[in-house]
């Protein structure tokens, strides 16, 4: 069974998948930055606790 998709539909699908890939990449970067921020918060917390001990 063969499915014939017009060039217009193929272009729409390609555009959608490209935009989706961009959004996935942006979320991945946001996650990386959040993890780095979290790590920094814990690091500063440990330093503060050590200073008060």
C-alpha positions as CSV (number, residue, x, y, z in Angstrom):
1,X,0.0,0.0,0.0
2,X,1.4,3.3,-1.1
3,X,0.5,6.7,0.4
4,X,0.8,9.6,-1.9
5,X,1.4,12.9,-0.1
6,X,1.5,16.1,-2.0
7,X,4.5,18.3,-2.1
8,X,2.6,21.0,-0.1
9,X,1.8,18.4,2.6
10,X,5.4,17.2,2.7
11,X,6.5,20.8,3.1
12,X,4.1,21.4,6.0
13,X,5.2,18.2,7.7
14,X,8.9,19.2,7.3
15,X,8.2,22.6,8.7
16,X,6.3,21.2,11.7
17,X,9.1,18.7,12.5
18,X,11.7,21.4,12.1
19,X,9.9,23.7,14.5
20,X,9.3,20.8,16.9
21,X,13.0,20.0,16.9
22,X,13.8,23.6,17.7
23,X,11.5,23.6,20.6
24,X,12.9,20.3,21.9
25,X,16.4,21.8,21.7
26,X,15.3,25.0,23.5
27,X,13.8,22.9,26.3
28,X,17.0,20.9,26.5
29,X,19.0,24.1,26.9
30,X,16.6,25.4,29.5
31,X,17.0,22.1,31.5
32,X,20.8,22.4,31.3
33,X,20.7,26.0,32.6
34,X,18.3,25.0,35.4
35,X,20.5,22.1,36.5
36,X,23.5,24.5,36.5
37,X,21.6,27.0,38.6
38,X,20.5,24.2,41.0
39,X,24.0,23.0,41.4
40,X,25.1,26.6,42.1
41,X,22.4,27.0,44.8
42,X,23.5,23.8,46.6
43,X,27.1,24.8,46.3
44,X,26.4,28.2,47.9
45,X,24.3,26.6,50.6
46,X,27.1,24.3,51.6
47,X,29.5,27.1,51.7
48,X,27.2,29.1,53.9
49,X,26.6,26.2,56.3
50,X,30.3,25.6,56.5
51,X,30.9,29.2,57.4
52,X,28.3,29.1,60.2
53,X,29.6,25.8,61.7
